[in-house]
Amino acid sequence: MKVLVATKRAVDYNVKVRVKSDGTGVETANVKMSMNPFDEIAVEEAVRLKEKGVASEVVAVSCGPTACQETLRTAMAIGADRAILVETDAELQPLAVAKLLKALVEREQPQLVILGKQAIDDDCNQTGQMLATLWGRPQATFASKVEVTGNVARVTREVDAGLETIEVDLPAVITTDLRLNEPRFIKLPDIMKAKSKPMETIAFADLGVDTGHMLTTTSYAAPAKRSKGVMVKDVAELVAALKAKGLA
């Protein structure tokens, strides 16, 4: 069984995001970039399926500039067998990424596609669902547990009411939640091995996908600074402060 895993290069989760002075976007110059954390969980899960003997090959894919090669090398250091980079400098919105992944799915014919449930830079949480719709295959989102037996995947999902367990026929799309697994620590030998693993680069134009932007962002602004909190001595003083603000 072949597993395709989508990865995205994003601002590292430890970095405090800053808006450009002209309000045209987020500052990325000289900022540490890394694999989207949810995608790292997706790669880890795919590799674990291979280690269990369920999957035979794990293919990591990414869409973006040449710098995304670093993200794919990380995926291969975790355990992916090879990587594919769809190279483009254009801004890609979720629907465009879903179309690109659909083109790669038709090319690679995987039995399972795993993605992070969302990217931490835009928080869209749309690509996996859009891919499943374009592909015409089942989807299991927000996965916290995945078990594959034959041509069926049994997935425990995290939903508002608690946990939901569903079964989907393969091929299918699964998106990962935080509690699915804890990605392994990447050791130096794994990093060295990743350098020799094959990475294919495909020009964006070669896939015949239209990025047609359906959403335009007019400006960016940092959140307003919160006012300093007030310390109170007891409950009575707290109630009085709330009443003074018209909150009680």
N, C-alpha and C positions, 0 to 999 in steps of 0.2 A: 504494500500500500504506500502510495506516494503522498506526502503531506506538504502543502504549500503554506508558508508562513510569511505574512506581510509585516514589514518593519518600517518605522518612520524615524527620521533624524529630527530631534527637537532640542530645545534649550534644556540643559540638564536640570533635573528637579530641585537641585540644591541651590540653583542660581536665582537671585532675586531679579525678576523681570523688570526692565525699564523701558518706558515709551520714548521713542525718538523725540528730539526737541521740536521737530516740526509736526509731530502728531501723525505721521504717515505710516507708522508701524512700530513693531517691537525692535529694540536694539539688539542686533546679533553680532556686530563687529567685536572681535576679541572676547566673545562670550563662549563658555564651555558648552559644547553640544554633545549629546549622547543618544542612545536608543530610547525611544518612548518606553517608560516602565511597563505599561500594559503589554506592549509588543515583546518585551524581554520575557515576560511570563508566558506569552504565546510560544516563543522559541523554545523555552525550557520544557513546556508541555509536549511539544512535538518531538523533542529529543528524548524525553522520557518514554514516549510511545515507541520510539525506535529501540530504546534500550530494553523494553519489554518484549520486543519481537513482533509488535503489532504493525509498526511502520517499517518499510524497507529503505525509504529515502526521504530526507528532509531538505526542501529547497527554500531558501530565504530570498525574498524579493523586496525591492524598495524602489520608490519613484522620486526622482529629484536630481540635484546637481552631482557633480563628480565626487564631492565630499561625502556623499552617502556611502561610498565604498567602505569608509571606516566603520559605519554602522553595520554593514553586511559582514565585514571581517569579524566584528564582535559576535554576530549571530553564528558564524562558522566556528569561532572559538568556543562557543557554548556547545556546539555539536552538529550544526547544520552541515550537510554534505557538500552543497554548492550554493551559488548565489546568482541572482539576476538583477541587474540595475537597469531600470528604464530611465535613461538620462534626459533631463530637461531642466532648464532654469526658470520655466514658467511656474507661476503660482497655481497649485492644484487644489481644487475644492473636492469635497467627499465624492460627489457624483463622478467627477473626472477620474479619481483614483479607482473607484469601483469599476468603471469602464476599462481602465488599464488592466486591473486584476482579472476582469472577465476575459480580456484578450489573452492574458497569460494562462488562464485556466484552460482555454480552448487549445492552447499550444502545448501545455504540459500534461493535461488530463489527470489532475490529482484526484484522489478519493476523498480528501479532506483539506479544507482551507481553514487556518486558524489565524485570527487577528486579535489585537488588543481591543477591548470594548470601546475605547476612545483614546485620543491623543491629548496629552496634557497641555498642548499649546492652544488648541481651539476648542477642545471638549465637545466636539460635534456629536460623537456617538452615532454615526450614520453609515459609514463605509461598509461594514459587515452586512447590515440589513439590505443596503442597496445592491451589493454584490449578489446576495442570495436571490434577490428578486430578478436581477438581470440574468442570472444563471438558471433560474427556474428550479432551484434546489432548496431543501429544508434548511432552516437556521436554528441555532440554539445559542442565545445571547446570554451574557453575564454568567458564564460558567464558573462554578466553584469546585466541580468535580467532573472528570471525563473518564468514561470506561468504554472501550471499543471492543465489540465481539462480532466477528464476522463482518457483515455489511450493515451493522447497526451500532450507533453511538448512543450510549445512555449518559445523559448530561444532567447534573444538578445545577439549577439556576438560582441566583440570588434575586428575589423579587421583593416588592414592598411588603407583602404579607409574610415573608419568611423564605422558605426554600421550596422549590418546585422541581420535580424530576420528570424529564421527558425522554422519549426515545425518538431518534431521527434516522431515517435510512440514508446510507452513504451513496453517492457523494453528498456532502453537506458543508455548511459554513458554521464555525463556532467562534464566538468572541469571548475573551477571557476577562474574569474579574480578579480583584487583588488576592482573594483567598484561594485561588486555584493551586498555587504552588509558591515556593520561594526560589528564585533563580540561583543557580550555583555560583560559587566564587570561581572566576576564570583564572586558571593557573598559567604561568609563563609558557610551559610546553604546549598548552592548548593554543595560545596566541601564535606561537611559532608554526604550529601545524596549520593554522588557519591561513597563513600566508601562502601556502602551497596548494590550497584548495581552489578549484576552478570558479571564476567569476565571469559571467557573460554580461556584456553591456549592449543594450538595445537602444537605438535612437527613438525618441518619443514619436517622431513622425512615421516611423516604420510600422507602428501598430495601428495606424489609421483611426486614432481616437480624437474626437473633438473635445477640447477642454471647456468649451463654451461656458463662461462664468455666468451663473444665475444669481450670484450674490455679490454686491459691491459694498465694501467698507469705506465709508466717507472719512472717518477719522478715528484715532485712538486716543484714549486718555487714561491716566492712572487713577485708581480709586481714590476718593476723597479721604483725607487723613481723619482717623477717628479722634474724637475729643478725649482728653485725659479722664480716666475713671475717678470716681469719688469714693473715698474710704469712709465707712460709717462704723460707729462703735457698737451698736446693737440694733435689734429689729425695729424698735420704736423710731430710731433715727432714720432707718431705711424707709419705713412707711412714710415718714414725714417728707423725706426727699422725693419719693415717688409722687406724693400728693402735690408737692410744690411744682412738679413738672407736668401735672395733670395726667399721670399714668396710673393713679390708684384712687 
